Structures are given as structure tokens and as C-alpha cells.
């Protein structure tokens, strides 16, 4: 079968590999769609030895059950499924509570991370990783498993601050950010302020229900403050889907006293925290900073429910499998709108 694999650190190429077989407790899935994620770029750029090679990338997967392994119940050939990509140890305190994204044994493990993923015609996954999606289009299902799940998890963590009438700033209206806008509109009564350097991304945010849009530039903080008010007031929650120094600076300068900064993006920026009475402060008093990671299986079930209800719609660019390396290069250059989705 065809597969797109990282054959060495930084090297992504299409190769022919044997089709896998489902073992006990596993399902062979015919891949229908795979989202291209910035996390895949971090895997490609990681030092040798951090991730196994060769490995088939792709952790944002939707497909159709082809065959089931011994002992699998609840799944039959032809069933359509979303894949929950995280595979924790299953034994630690976090995993036993259903928080596999906080596993205390496996730091970063899962499909397309520590074992072969979905950038192929077929992928084998543990049956426990599958969730039913009914008749949803697989090109829409795949982004739900990360591009929607990750912001949904961040919103869930910040839910106590997302009270009716409050404000939430969403920085970066890309693959995750455009889903975050929809999640906030669908599940809260907050004022959503979208921030991006791209006019097209801000137009998308407006169409998706953002109440205000701010074109990022030298006056970003002032323009956001015009809506959320001066310190010590401000945005009750800031969702940063970029994570670069400029966006983190914006986040800490617009968040309210007692607010929350959710650092989701992986651009490598630094957020200073100094517990002193600086003026202006590095962070307002009583402010929380969290670094969300992906989400839980229960949250993915809820995300799928939002999708099936028509409340989440990914803005996708489709690519055939042979163009997957090109899709990642476009993603690296910031030339993907919404989510790039690979269709084998």
C-alpha cells in the first residue's frame, strides 16, 4: 500500500509498504481522511531519536472499518469512525480517570507519534481508540479529532471564566483557531474577539460568528483594549493558538485580573512570569496560565456531537496522498487556510 513516512529526521516521502493486519483487540481502518497538523512539523523537525523512524505520520484520522481483530466487539466492516490518537499507559492515575492526555508514564505517545499513523491507505488502531461518527463526511470528521478537540479541551479548562457576558480573545485563526471560534459561539455566551495577521482568516472568523476582529499589528493591544476595557479589567480568557513571543505579549497585556491565558500554540515563545509588583505587570494578579494538550476521549465524543449537529464545520483544503509533502510545505509557509486534509 502507499504510505507517506518520515524515513529519517526531516525527511518525508511516499513509499510502498505492506498492508498491516489487525491483531487481537485491533481494527484495520481504511483511511478516508487525515488532517495535516503543525505538530507533524515539530515531529519532522525533532532531533534524531525523539520519534521512531521510519514512521507513517498522521494522527488526525477518520476512516471506515475494513476488518476487526480477535476479541473486538461493537465494530463491523463498513462502520465509519474517528480515531482518538492518544495512547497512554492505561494504568497511571491520570489514565484511570480518563485523562490519557495527562498520562504519567507515556509523555507523548499515540498513533502517528509513537506508532504508524494515518497517512496511508490503511492503518491499524486499537479498537478502544475508535468512536462512531454515523454518516458524517470523513473529510469533516478528521479535523474534529485534533483541530477541534484541542481547542474544545482548552475551552473546557477555561469554562469557569467563560461566563455569559465575558470576553474571550482568540489569537490565530488557523486550523485550531477557526474551530475555537465555532466552539465558543456554540457552547458559550461570551464576546469572541479574533486576532490574526491575515485578512482572509479574519473574514473567516467573522463568517463563523466572531463578534470582533483585530488585524494583528503595532496597535493590537490598544484595539483589543478598546473592546475589553482598561486594566485591571480585560479579556477573561485568551486562547493563543500561535505561541510566539509577539502573541504571548499580546495575551498577557490584554488578559484581565483573575483571567486565564491558554497557551495552545507551539511556536516556541516565552511568557515571563514575575511575582513582583511590576508596572505594567508581566501578568495581572490572580491570572492563570495553562498549557492544554489535545483532549480526552469523552471530549472527542462531545466534539463529534457538535459536528453531527451542524455546529462545527472545518474549513478544509483537500490534497491527495501523493501531495502530502507539498501540503506540509504549504503549512510551514503559512499558506494553508483552515485545515489541510489528505485524502488517500
C-alpha positions in Angstrom: 0.0 0.0 0.0 1.0 3.6 -0.4 2.2 5.5 2.7 3.8 8.9 3.5 6.5 8.2 6.0 9.2 10.1 7.9 12.1 7.9 6.8 14.7 10.0 8.6 14.5 13.2 10.7 13.2 15.9 8.5 12.6 13.6 5.5 9.0 12.9 4.4 8.4 10.7 1.3 5.8 8.5 -0.2 6.8 4.8 -0.2 5.2 1.4 -0.7 4.8 -0.8 2.4 3.0 -4.0 3.2 -0.6 -3.5 4.3 -0.9 -4.2 8.0 -3.1 -6.8 9.7 -5.3 -6.2 12.7 -4.2 -8.1 15.8 -6.2 -9.0 18.9 -8.1 -6.0 20.1 -7.3 -4.0 17.0 -9.1 -2.8 13.9 -7.8 -2.3 10.4 -9.2 1.0 9.2 -9.4 2.1 5.5 -8.3 5.7 5.8 -10.7 8.2 4.4 -9.1 11.5 5.5 -6.2 12.7 7.6 -5.6 16.3 8.8 -2.2 17.8 8.4 -1.2 19.3 11.8 1.6 21.7 12.8 2.5 19.0 15.4 3.7 16.9 12.4 6.1 19.6 11.5 7.5 19.5 15.0 7.9 15.8 14.7 9.8 16.2 11.4 12.0 18.9 13.0 12.7 17.0 16.2 16.2 15.7 16.9 17.1 12.2 15.9 15.8 9.6 18.4 12.9 11.7 19.8 10.5 9.9 17.4 10.9 6.5 15.8 12.0 6.3 12.2 10.7 5.2 9.8 7.2 6.0 10.8 4.0 6.9 9.0 2.8 10.2 10.2 -0.8 11.4 10.6 -2.7 11.5 13.9 -5.9 13.2 12.8 -7.7 10.3 11.2 -11.1 9.3 10.0 -11.9 6.1 8.1 -14.0 3.0 7.5 -13.6 -0.3 9.3 -12.1 -2.9 7.0 -11.5 -5.9 9.3 -11.6 -6.4 13.1 -9.2 -8.4 15.1 -9.9 -11.1 17.6 -11.9 -10.1 20.7 -13.2 -6.8 19.1 -16.9 -6.1 19.7 -19.0 -3.1 18.8 -17.4 -2.6 15.4 -18.2 -4.2 12.0 -16.8 -3.8 8.5 -18.2 -0.7 6.9 -18.6 1.3 10.1 -17.3 4.9 9.9 -15.1 6.0 12.7 -13.0 8.8 14.2 -9.6 7.9 15.7 -8.7 9.2 19.2 -4.9 9.4 18.6 -3.5 9.3 22.2 -2.4 6.0 23.6 -1.5 6.3 27.3 -0.2 3.6 29.6 -3.8 2.8 30.8 -2.6 2.2 34.3 -1.5 5.5 35.9 -3.7 7.7 38.0 -4.4 10.1 35.0 -5.3 7.3 32.6 -7.6 5.6 35.0 -9.5 8.9 35.3 -9.9 9.1 31.6 -7.2 11.8 31.3 -4.9 10.0 28.9 -3.6 13.3 27.6 -2.1 13.7 31.1 -0.5 10.2 31.2 2.2 10.0 33.9 4.1 7.2 32.1 4.0 7.9 28.3 5.0 11.5 27.7 3.9 11.8 24.1 2.5 8.6 22.7 0.0 7.6 20.1 -1.0 7.0 16.5 1.3 8.9 14.2 3.5 9.8 17.1 5.0 6.5 18.5 3.4 4.1 16.0 2.3 4.3 12.4 -0.4 6.8 11.7 -2.9 7.6 9.0 -1.0 9.0 6.0 -1.5 5.7 4.2 -4.3 3.7 2.6 -4.8 1.6 5.8 -3.9 2.0 9.5 -4.2 -0.4 12.4 -5.5 1.1 15.6 -6.7 -0.3 19.0 -10.5 -0.7 18.9 -10.6 1.4 22.1 -9.4 4.4 20.1 -12.4 4.5 17.7 -15.6 6.5 18.1 -18.7 6.1 15.9 -19.5 9.1 13.6 -22.5 7.9 11.7 -22.8 9.3 8.1 -20.6 12.4 8.6 -18.3 13.2 5.7 -14.8 11.8 6.6 -13.1 14.9 5.4 -15.0 16.8 8.1 -14.5 14.1 10.7 -10.7 14.0 10.6 -10.2 17.6 11.8 -12.5 17.0 14.7 -10.0 14.6 16.2 -7.4 17.3 16.9 -8.1 20.7 15.2 -11.4 20.7 17.1 -10.6 18.5 20.1 -7.6 20.6 21.2 -9.5 23.9 21.3 -12.5 22.2 22.8 -10.3 20.9 25.6 -8.8 24.4 26.2 -12.3 25.9 26.3 -13.4 23.2 28.8 -10.4 24.0 31.1 -11.3 27.7 30.9 -15.1 27.2 31.2 -15.3 28.7 34.8 -14.1 32.0 33.3 -16.3 31.9 30.2 -19.4 33.2 31.8 -22.2 34.9 29.9 -21.2 38.5 29.0 -17.5 37.9 29.4 -14.9 38.3 26.6 -12.6 35.7 25.0 -9.7 36.7 22.7 -8.7 34.0 20.1 -5.2 34.6 18.7 -4.5 32.8 15.4 -7.5 31.8 13.2 -5.8 28.8 11.6 -6.6 25.1 11.8 -7.4 25.2 15.5 -8.4 28.8 15.9 -11.2 28.7 13.4 -12.6 25.7 15.2 -12.2 27.5 18.5 -14.4 30.4 17.3 -17.2 28.0 16.4 -16.9 26.1 19.7 -17.2 29.3 21.7 -20.1 30.5 19.6 -21.9 27.1 20.0 -21.2 26.5 23.7 -20.9 29.9 25.4 -22.5 33.4 25.5 -19.1 35.2 25.5 -17.9 38.0 23.2 -15.4 36.5 20.8 -12.6 38.7 19.6 -10.5 37.1 16.8 -6.9 38.2 16.1 -4.8 37.3 13.1 -2.3 38.8 10.6 -4.4 37.5 7.7 -7.4 39.4 6.4 -8.8 36.2 4.9 -8.5 34.5 8.3 -10.4 37.4 9.9 -13.0 37.3 7.3 -13.5 33.6 8.0 -13.7 34.3 11.8 -16.5 36.8 11.1 -18.4 34.3 9.0 -18.1 31.8 11.8 -19.6 34.2 14.4 -16.7 36.2 15.9 -18.1 39.5 17.3 -14.9 41.5 16.8 -11.9 41.0 14.6 -8.5 42.6 15.1 -5.8 42.7 12.4 -2.5 42.0 14.3 0.0 44.8 14.2 1.6 47.5 16.3 -1.8 48.6 17.8 -3.2 45.1 18.5 -3.3 45.6 22.3 -4.9 49.0 22.0 -7.6 47.7 19.6 -8.4 44.8 21.9 -8.4 47.1 24.9 -11.0 49.3 23.2 -13.4 46.4 23.5 -12.4 44.7 26.8 -11.6 47.9 28.7 -8.5 49.2 30.5 -6.6 47.3 33.3 -7.4 45.7 35.7 -10.3 44.7 33.5 -9.7 42.9 30.2 -10.3 39.6 28.5 -11.5 36.9 30.8 -9.8 34.2 28.7 -7.1 34.4 26.0 -6.7 31.4 23.7 -3.3 31.7 22.0 -3.1 29.3 19.1 0.3 30.6 17.9 2.5 30.7 21.0 5.2 33.1 19.6 6.7 36.0 21.6 4.5 38.7 20.0 1.3 36.7 20.6 2.2 35.9 24.2 3.0 39.5 24.8 -0.4 40.4 23.5 -2.1 37.8 25.6 -0.5 38.9 28.9 -1.2 42.6 28.1 -5.0 42.1 27.4 -5.9 39.5 30.0 -7.9 40.6 33.0 -7.1 40.4 36.6 -8.2 36.9 37.5 -8.3 35.9 33.9 -6.8 32.8 32.1 -4.2 32.5 29.4 -4.4 29.2 27.5 -1.1 28.6 25.7 -2.0 26.2 22.9 0.3 27.2 20.1 3.8 25.6 19.8 5.7 28.4 18.1 8.3 28.5 20.9 7.7 31.8 22.5 8.4 32.7 26.1 5.9 34.0 28.6 7.6 35.9 31.5 6.1 35.4 35.0 7.5 37.6 37.8 5.7 37.5 41.2 6.5 41.2 41.9 4.6 44.4 41.7 5.9 45.4 38.2 4.2 48.3 36.4 2.9 47.2 33.9 2.8 43.7 35.4 4.2 40.7 33.5 0.8 39.1 34.3 -2.1 40.6 36.2 -2.8 39.4 39.7 -4.8 36.1 40.1 -4.1 35.2 36.4 -3.7 31.5 35.5 -1.6 30.2 32.7 -2.3 26.7 31.3 -0.7 24.6 28.6 -3.5 22.4 27.3 -2.6 19.2 25.4 -5.0 17.6 22.9 -8.1 16.3 24.9 -9.9 13.3 26.3 -11.9 10.6 24.6 -15.0 11.9 26.4 -14.4 15.4 25.0 -13.9 14.0 21.5 -17.3 12.3 21.8 -18.8 15.7 22.6 -16.9 17.4 19.7 -18.4 14.7 17.4 -21.8 15.5 18.7 -21.3 19.2 17.9 -20.2 18.2 14.4 -23.2 15.9 13.8 -25.5 18.7 15.0 -24.0 21.0 12.3 -22.4 23.4 14.8 -18.8 22.7 13.8 -17.7 22.9 10.2 -14.0 22.7 9.3 -12.7 24.9 6.5 -10.6 22.4 4.6 -8.2 22.3 1.7 -8.1 18.8 0.2 -4.9 17.1 -1.1 -4.4 13.6 -2.5 -1.9 11.4 -0.6 0.9 11.9 -3.1 0.7 15.7 -2.4 1.0 15.3 1.3 4.7 16.5 1.4 3.5 19.6 -0.6 0.7 20.2 1.9 3.2 20.2 4.8 5.4 22.7 3.0 2.4 25.0 2.4 1.5 24.6 6.1 5.1 25.5 7.1 4.9 28.6 5.0 1.6 29.7 6.4 -0.2 29.2 3.1 -3.0 26.9 4.3 -6.4 28.3 5.1 -8.3 26.4 7.8 -7.1 22.8 7.8 -5.2 20.8 5.1 -6.8 17.4 4.8 -5.1 14.5 3.0 -7.4 12.1 1.2 -5.7 8.7 0.4 
